[in-house]
Amino acid sequence: MLDFSILRHLSPIWLFVALTVCTAVCIAFAYIVVSPWRCLLAWAATIGFQVEVTQLHLGLSDLFVIPLALWTLLYAVEDKVRLAPVFRLFLVFSGVFLTWSNLVTVVRIGYLPAWTYLNKDVGLCEMLVCLGAIVSIADSRIKVQQLVHAFVAGGGILNLLGITLMLFSITTGIGGFVLYGGLRYRGFLLDPNAWAGFLAVVAILQFCLLFEQGNSLLILIQWGNLALLIAGIVLSMSRSGIVSLLIGLAVIAVFVDKKRGRRIYATVICVVPVVFIPLLLTGEFQQVSDRILQASSISERMLINSAGLSMYMDSWSTYLFGLGIGTFLEKADASFSVINQIHNTYIWLLVEGGPLLIMLFVVGLVRALRQSANAVRGTNGLSLYAIGAFASIVSCLIFFTAIEGLYQRQVWLLLGLADLLWLGYNRPSFQPQRLISLRLEQGVECDSANYSAGSSSKLRRSFL
């Protein structure tokens, strides 16, 4: 039962302020959710904020999932849900996961653990809702661009706020919740590695946006955002996040124009040392370097992964069907120094889901990579976004080797973006909202998409 007795002790002024803020938040939320497009943008901008409630990992973006589900259902009734290839593959993956793999768990241990249905099953259903909403609602080139911009801007704002709170915490003790185990920067997610993986995707997409034409002030803001994102990744002391970022930036170099690319990469190399200046001034550089080079945490993860593989190879039935989702945590040996889930997405899916589940997952990722790569050659003005999506997915593939990353919400966004790029590359109906036609009487037509493709042709180089 809710206790409102605290309201009696508030002065009338503070009570008025509280009611005003609550009313403004409710009005803003209502304004957002009545539009499917605003709702999707709000989801993309807030996926970097998460809290833990019992075994549920809830995020600020989850406030918009139910409205998105309702809008997607309405689109389905009107036959507007587009079953793009990646979405279809992950529908099959989710069907196997939620039925067969959960059944295996019940057969193995006699019940379905709360961790399984509260964390994995609910999260997977949420992923399907978000994928369906992305491919159904973002139905034009402009919307794809705005979706990426909202994600990058939201991630940058959260990171700026997090670094500010981190500095306040070091100097005044206020805002320490953005720190993990002393000085490790975890931002607004539950784990520094998850935060670093999120920032790495934001930074890769932000880096690609630097190749777009814009005014000087916007370019300066983007450079500042990129520098702070790199700083956030370094301050998280996450090896997997740092490696993912470096690989993503290296992949982009394969596509971009060499002359302009050299200038931008040289600027990045000059910006990176600035990140270490605050660490040197505060004397924390040694702690950061020690944590990054620490071998004990790697050994601990390898021990957990090896234990999972040993349980998987226990019998022919586990070879064929896996242990069942959540079984490893239930059966893990108590002699481990830390009881934790398997720290590798591929090993986790193989051990608990079996060969069928890992095969479907890998096929879905390969399809997303292929669609993003093909879209680089498209003529609808989305080449830069295709490069960013491809590089981000590659960085996530590396990130998955050190973290169970399927439930990172930026991964869902990238999978949806891969389908949007495929729709834009293959469907003539997926075109810019404004068409420019010249000399129609002579049969000569000029599409704004072709104009944008010509201006960015130097940024595309096919490797297929």
N, C-alpha and C positions, 0 to 999 in steps of 0.2 A: 504494500500500500504506500502511495506517495505521501510524503510529509511536507506540507507547505507552511509549517510553522515558522520557517526561517524568514518568510516574507514579512512577518510581523515586525521584525527587527530592522527592516530596511527603511531608510528615510523616504519620504514621498518623492524626492528628486530622483534618487537611485532607482526606486520602483518604476517611475515614469521612464527613465532611461532604459531599464531592462525590458519593459513592455514594448517600447519603441523599437529596440533592436530586434526583439523576437518577431514583431509584426513585419519589420522590413525584411527579415530573413524569409519569413513565410511568403510574403508577396514576391520576392525575388525567385524563390523556389517555384512558386506557381507560374510565374512568367516564363521560367525556363522549360518546365515540363509540358506546358500546353503546346509547345512546338517540338516536333521530333528532331529537327535539325539543331536547335539550341540545346536540347537535352543531350544529343550526341557530342556536341562541342564541349559541354560542361563535363561530361564523362571523361573525354580525352584530356581535358585540362587538369583534372583532379586525381588521376590514377596514381600519383606519387605520394598520396597521403593514406596511411593505414594504421589501424589500432588492433589490438588483440582482445577479443571478448571470449572468455573460456578457451575453446579450441577453434573458434571462428576468427579468421583474419579479415576483419571488415575494413573497408576503405571509404573515404569520402565519396569516391566515384560510385560506390554501391547504392547511394541514395537515388541514383538515376537509373539503376538497372531495372527496377519494376516498371517505371514509366516507359523505358526502352522496350521491355518485354511486351507491354500492352500495345505500343506503337507497331512493333514488329508483327504481333498477332493481327492487328488491323491491316497491315500491309499484306499478310498472308491471306486473309479473307478476301482482299481485293486483288489477289494474285499478283502482287508486286514484289514478293520476296524472290530475289535472284539467287538461285543455287549455283554459285560459282564453284570452280573445281576444288579449291582449298576448303571452302565451307562444306562441300559434300564429303570430302575425305575425313574431316574432323567430326562430321555427323556420324559417320561409320565408326570412327575411333571411339567416340563418346558412347555410342550404342554398345560396343563390345565392353568398354570400361565399366559402364553402369550396370550391365546385366551379367555377362559371363564372368568378368573378373571379380565382381562382388560376390557372385555365387560361389566361386572358388574359395573366397575368404570364409564364407559361412561353412562350407564343407570342411575346410582345414581346421578351424578353431571353434566352430559351433556358434558363432555370433558375428555380427558386423560391428567393428570397433567404432566408438564415437568419433575418433580422429578421422576415420574413413568417410563416414557420411556427412560429418559437419565440415570437414576441411576439403577433402578431395571431390566427393560427389557434388556437393553444393557448388563448389568452385567451378567444376566442369560444366554444370548447367548454366552458370553465369557466363562462362566463356562462350557457349553456344549462343546465348542471347545477344552478347556483344558483337560476335561475328555476324549474326543475322542482321542486326541493326546497322552495322557498318556498311555491308554490301547492299542493303536495301535503301537506306536513307541518303547516303552520299552518292548521288546519281549524276554528278557532273564534274567536269575538270575543276571548276572553281571550288566546289565543295571539298574535293580531295585536297586541294591546296590549303584551304581554310582548316581542315581537320588536322593536317600536319602542323600548321602554324599554331593552332590552339594547344596541341600537345607540347611543342617546343616552348611556347611562351609559358604555359602552366608549369612545366618542369623547371624552367629557368627562374620563375618567381619563387617557387617552393625552395629551390636551392639557395637563392639569395637570402630568403628568410631564415633558412636553416643555418647558413654560415653566420648570419648576424646573431642568431641565438647562441651559436657555438662560441662566438667571441664574448658575448655577454656572460655566458656560463663560466668561461675561463677567468674573466675579470671580476664578475660580481656574484657568480653562483646561480644566476637566474637563467633558466632555459636548458638545464642539464639533460633533459629528456632526449635531446638530439644527439647525445653522446652515448657510446656503448663501451663499457669496460674501461673508463678513464678518459682517453682522448679520441678514440675511434669515432669518426663522424658517421652517424647512421641516418641523419635527416629525419624524415617523417615516415620511414618504413621501419620494420621491426628488426632488421638486420643490416649491418654495414655492407655485406656483400650484395644483398638485394638492392640497396640504395645505389651502390656503385654500378650495378648492372643497368638500373633504370637511367642513371645519369649518362652512362656510356651511349645508350641509344639516343637520348636527347642530344648529346654532344655531336654524334655522327650526323644526325639530321640537321642540326644547326650548322655544322660545317658545310654541308651541301648547299644550304640556303645562302651561304656567303657568295656562291657563284651567281646568284640572281642579281639582276640589276636593281638598284635602289638608291635613295638619296643618302647623302653622307652621314646624316644623323642616325638613320636606321642601320647602316653598315657599322657605325661605331658602337651602337647598342648591341648588335649581334656579336661583335668581337668581344665586348665586355662579358656578354653572356657565356660565350665559349670559354673564355679564360676562367670564369667562376665555376663552370661545369667541370673543367679539368682539375681545378683546385679541389672541388668537392670529391672527385674520384680519388685523388691522391690522399686527401685527409681521411677518407674511409679506410685507408690502408688495406684495400682489397686487391689481392694479386689478380684474381679472375676479372675484376672490373677494369684494372689497368691494362691487362693483356687484351681484353675484348675491345677496348677503345683503340689501342694501337693497331690491332688487326683491321678494325673497321676503317680507320683512316688510311691504312695501306691499300685496302681494297678500292677505295675511292680513287686512288692515284692511277688505277688501271684504266679508268674511264675518262677522266677530265683532260682538257686541253693542257698540253705539257707546259707551254709558256706561262699561261696564267696560273696553272696549278703550282708551278715552282715558286711563284711569288707568294701565294697563299700559304703553302707549306713552310716556306722560309719564315713567314710572319708567325706561324704557329710555333715553330722551333724557338723563335725569339720570345714568344709570350710565355712558354712553359717555365723557363727559369724564374719568372716573376712569381710564380706560384709558391716557390720554395722560400722566398724572402721572409714572409711571416713566420715560417717554421724556424728559420735561422735566427730571427730576432727573438723568438720566444724560447729558443733552446730545445725545441721539440723535434728537430730534424732527426736526431739520433734514434728517438723512440719510433718515429715513423719508419725509418730504414730498418731498424731491428725487427719490427713487426712484419714488414714485407718479406724480409729474408728469413724469418723464423721457419724452421723445418718441423717443429713438433706438431703444429696444427695440420700440416700436410700428412704426416705419419698417422695422425689420429683419423683423418678422413679415409686414408687408404685402408686402415684397419677396419673401419665400418663397412666400406665397400667390399673388402675381401670377405668379411663375415656374411654379407648378403649373398655374394656369389657362392660361398660354401653351402649356404642353406638352399640355394637354387639348384645346385648339383647333387642334392641329397638323394633323389630318386628319379625314375623315368617320368613320373607324373608331374613333378615340379619342372622338369625339362620342358614338357609339352604345354603345361597350363600355368606355370608360375606359382608363387606362394599364395597369391591373393592380395588385393590392395589392403595395406595396413597390417599385414601379418608379420612383417619383419619387426616393427616396433613392439608388437605384442610378444614376440618370441626372442627378442634380442637378449644376448647373454648379459647378466647383471655384472659381469666382471669388467665390462667396458668402463673406461674412465668417464665417458660421456655417452649416455644413451641418446641417440639421435637418428634421424632418418638418413637414408643413403644419400650421399652428397655427389650424385651424378645422375642426371635425368635419364640417360640411356640405360645405365645399370639398374636404376630403380624400376623403370618400365619393364626391362627384361626379367628382373628377379621377381617382381610382384605381379606383373601382367602377362609374362610369357612372350614367346617369339612373335605371336600374332599381333599383340599390342604394340611392341616396339617396331615391327615392320610397318604398321599403319602410320605410326608417328613419324618415322623417317620418310616414308613416301609423301606425307603431307608437307614436311619441311622442304623436301627436294622439289616438290611441285611449286611451293611458294617461291623458292629461289629461281626456278626456271621462268615463272611468270614475271618476276621482277626484272630478270635479265633480258627477256624478250621485250619488255616495255621500254627499255633504254633506247631501243631503235624506233619507238613510236613517233608519230607526228602530231600528237595532241597536246604538246606543251608540258608533259609530265616527266620528261627524261630525267631531270634533276631529282625528282621525287623517287623515280625508279632506282636511280643510283643509290640514293640514301636508304631506300628499303632493302635493296640487295646487300649493301654493306652492313646494315643493322642486323639483318637475319644471319649473315655470316658471323658477326660478333656474338650473336646469341648462341649459335652452334658451339662456339668455343666456351661461352659462359656456361652452357649446359654440362660441360665435362667436370665442373667444380661445384655446381649448385643444382638443386632440384628446381628448375626454372620454368616448368610448364605453366605454373600459376602466377607468374609475373604478368601483370596486366599489359605492360608494353609489348609483350610477345603477342597477345591477342590483337592489339592494334596493328602490328606488323603483318600478321596473317590476313587480317581484313584488308590492309593496304595492298597486299599482293594480289588479292582478288579484284580490288578496284582497278589496279593497274592493268590486270588482264582484261577486265571489261572495257576499259578505255582503249586498249590496244586491238581488241578483236571485234567490238560491237560498234557499228556505225551510229547507233542511237546514243552512245555515251560520248557526247561532244560538248564543247564550250557552250555556255548558255547564250552567247551572243554571236551571231554569224554575220560576217561582212560580205556582201555580194556586190560585185561590180559587173557591169555590162551584161546583165541578164539577157538582154535582147540579142546579144551575140553568142550566148551560151557559155560565157566565161565567168567562172565563179571563184571567188577567193575566200577561203575559210580562215578565220582568225587562228585556228589551230595550226595551219600550215605556216602562217606568219611567225608564230611563236616557235615552231620547230626550226625554221630557218635561222632565227636569232640564237638558238642554242645548239646548232649542229656541231659546233666545235667542241662541245662538252660531251659528245657521245662518241664512243669508239667500241664497236662490237668486238667481243672476244669469242663469239660462237662460231 
